[in-house]
Amino acid sequence: MFRLDGKVAMVTGAASGIGAAIAGAFSDCGAHVFVVDRDEALGRAVVSQLLERGGRAAFMALDVGDEKACGQIASEVAGATGHLDILVNNAGIGHVGTIQDTTVDDLDRLYRVNVRGVFNISKAFLPGMIGRRSGSVVNMASIGGLVAVRERLAYCMTKFAVVGLTKSMAFDHARDGVRINCICPGRVETPFVAARLREYPDPKRAYEEMCATQPMGRMGRPEEIAAAAVYLASDEAAFVTGAAFSIDGGWSAG
Ligand SMILES: NC(=O)c1ccc[n+]([C@@H]2O[C@H](COP(=O)([O-])OP(=O)(O)OC[C@H]3O[C@@H](n4cnc5c(N)ncnc54)[C@H](O)[C@@H]3O)[C@@H](O)[C@H]2O)c1
């Protein structure tokens, strides 16, 4: 088991799904976790669970698309803990559609959160990490950042950008003591996927069909993604940077 004892971590989009699982796993591995999300009620509930389990955690409300607020949160973290060791840029939103069903507004809405959100927070925290010559950034991309996913045009565009941003940052800062990697999950059972399923006339049938299309015949679990985030954040991953780590039950192998 990899450990994160004494490390300070921030997870965006940590009020739900994969982000909540990562916050839980980090806390269980000994990290002090800042749970960051735009949903305050759900975020505070996650923090309560972590504290009940004996962890150290605090909630911070943030819209990652707000550049100014991202800069302020970096100052707040510096005031509270002095530094940040681990940053997980997990907050993300989706959209279903081909280019014909996607408006410029749809594209801007996704780009603002999925791409500029990662850029804003990374830009706010990287100077501190470089200054200490220590840090791990884990970005949540998607299998849709490596291969096309049917009717997910805007989403794939933004997730390909997250993979590019990850590799560029990693290359630029490979000698600065800061590692930057991303995770590319296949379908994972979270409220994000549940929301997509509700858009179908028969959600139960859509769920079964979605599972049937997966190489393993099932979707992933948030904890299976969190395990990879723990590894990438840990000192055992000291030689890993610029990686796009697929955790997709075999999807990208086919
Ligand atoms: N679930 C999947 O199948 C899947 C697959 C591949 C990649 N991903 C990616 O994993 C990440 C998490 O997905 P999930 O399935 O856990 O989703 P989710 O909807 O369960 O959770 C996303 C969280 O992000 C928060 N969020 C959204 N916009 C925000 C903003 N502007 N500022 C701050 N917080 C914001 C939401 O409030 C929510 O708590 C996303 O980046 C998603 O694209 C998910």
Ligand as a Chemical Component Dictionary entry (heavy atoms), coordinates in Angstrom:
data_LIG
# 
_chem_comp.id                   LIG 
_chem_comp.type                 NON-POLYMER 
_chem_comp.pdbx_formal_charge   0 
_chem_comp.three_letter_code    LIG 
# 
loop_
_chem_comp_atom.comp_id 
_chem_comp_atom.atom_id 
_chem_comp_atom.alt_atom_id 
_chem_comp_atom.type_symbol 
_chem_comp_atom.charge 
_chem_comp_atom.model_Cartn_x 
_chem_comp_atom.model_Cartn_y 
_chem_comp_atom.model_Cartn_z 
_chem_comp_atom.pdbx_ordinal 
LIG N1  N1  N 0  -17.483 8.696  -14.824 1  
LIG C1  C1  C 0  -16.851 8.390  -15.941 2  
LIG O1  O1  O 0  -17.238 7.454  -16.660 3  
LIG C2  C2  C 0  -15.639 9.165  -16.352 4  
LIG C3  C3  C 0  -14.826 8.592  -17.355 5  
LIG C4  C4  C 0  -13.690 9.282  -17.754 6  
LIG C5  C5  C 0  -13.361 10.490 -17.158 7  
LIG N2  N2  N 1  -14.177 11.005 -16.185 8  
LIG C6  C6  C 0  -13.772 12.278 -15.616 9  
LIG O2  O2  O 0  -13.616 12.143 -14.224 10 
LIG C7  C7  C 0  -13.915 13.374 -13.568 11 
LIG C8  C8  C 0  -14.935 13.140 -12.474 12 
LIG O3  O3  O 0  -16.067 12.544 -13.046 13 
LIG P1  P1  P 0  -17.213 11.883 -12.162 14 
LIG O4  O4  O 0  -17.779 10.798 -13.006 15 
LIG O5  O5  O -1 -16.752 11.562 -10.806 16 
LIG O6  O6  O 0  -18.260 13.120 -12.164 17 
LIG P2  P2  P 0  -19.315 13.662 -11.065 18 
LIG O7  O7  O 0  -20.306 14.464 -11.858 19 
LIG O8  O8  O 0  -19.803 12.552 -10.204 20 
LIG O9  O9  O 0  -18.399 14.643 -10.198 21 
LIG C9  C9  C 0  -17.850 15.806 -10.756 22 
LIG C10 C10 C 0  -17.704 16.832 -9.655  23 
LIG O10 O10 O 0  -17.106 18.013 -10.244 24 
LIG C11 C11 C 0  -17.777 19.147 -9.717  25 
LIG N3  N3  N 0  -17.637 20.263 -10.633 26 
LIG C12 C12 C 0  -18.169 20.384 -11.874 27 
LIG N4  N4  N 0  -17.856 21.565 -12.387 28 
LIG C13 C13 C 0  -17.118 22.227 -11.464 29 
LIG C14 C14 C 0  -16.523 23.515 -11.412 30 
LIG N5  N5  N 0  -16.639 24.391 -12.418 31 
LIG N6  N6  N 0  -15.805 23.857 -10.308 32 
LIG C15 C15 C 0  -15.681 22.998 -9.281  33 
LIG N7  N7  N 0  -16.255 21.781 -9.256  34 
LIG C16 C16 C 0  -16.970 21.394 -10.342 35 
LIG C17 C17 C 0  -19.234 18.700 -9.543  36 
LIG O11 O11 O 0  -19.926 19.536 -8.613  37 
LIG C18 C18 C 0  -19.040 17.278 -9.038  38 
LIG O12 O12 O 0  -18.949 17.225 -7.633  39 
LIG C19 C19 C 0  -14.379 14.335 -14.671 40 
LIG O13 O13 O 0  -13.305 15.148 -15.080 41 
LIG C20 C20 C 0  -14.798 13.393 -15.791 42 
LIG O14 O14 O 0  -14.706 14.001 -17.061 43 
LIG C21 C21 C 0  -15.300 10.363 -15.771 44 
# 
loop_
_chem_comp_bond.comp_id 
_chem_comp_bond.atom_id_1 
_chem_comp_bond.atom_id_2 
_chem_comp_bond.value_order 
_chem_comp_bond.pdbx_ordinal 
LIG N1  C1  SING 1  
LIG C1  O1  DOUB 2  
LIG C1  C2  SING 3  
LIG C2  C3  SING 4  
LIG C2  C21 DOUB 5  
LIG C3  C4  DOUB 6  
LIG C4  C5  SING 7  
LIG C5  N2  DOUB 8  
LIG N2  C6  SING 9  
LIG N2  C21 SING 10 
LIG C6  O2  SING 11 
LIG C6  C20 SING 12 
LIG O2  C7  SING 13 
LIG C7  C8  SING 14 
LIG C7  C19 SING 15 
LIG C8  O3  SING 16 
LIG O3  P1  SING 17 
LIG P1  O4  DOUB 18 
LIG P1  O5  SING 19 
LIG P1  O6  SING 20 
LIG O6  P2  SING 21 
LIG P2  O7  DOUB 22 
LIG P2  O8  SING 23 
LIG P2  O9  SING 24 
LIG O9  C9  SING 25 
LIG C9  C10 SING 26 
LIG C10 O10 SING 27 
LIG C10 C18 SING 28 
LIG O10 C11 SING 29 
LIG C11 N3  SING 30 
LIG C11 C17 SING 31 
LIG N3  C12 SING 32 
LIG N3  C16 SING 33 
LIG C12 N4  DOUB 34 
LIG N4  C13 SING 35 
LIG C13 C14 SING 36 
LIG C13 C16 DOUB 37 
LIG C14 N5  SING 38 
LIG C14 N6  DOUB 39 
LIG N6  C15 SING 40 
LIG C15 N7  DOUB 41 
LIG N7  C16 SING 42 
LIG C17 O11 SING 43 
LIG C17 C18 SING 44 
LIG C18 O12 SING 45 
LIG C19 O13 SING 46 
LIG C19 C20 SING 47 
LIG C20 O14 SING 48 
# 
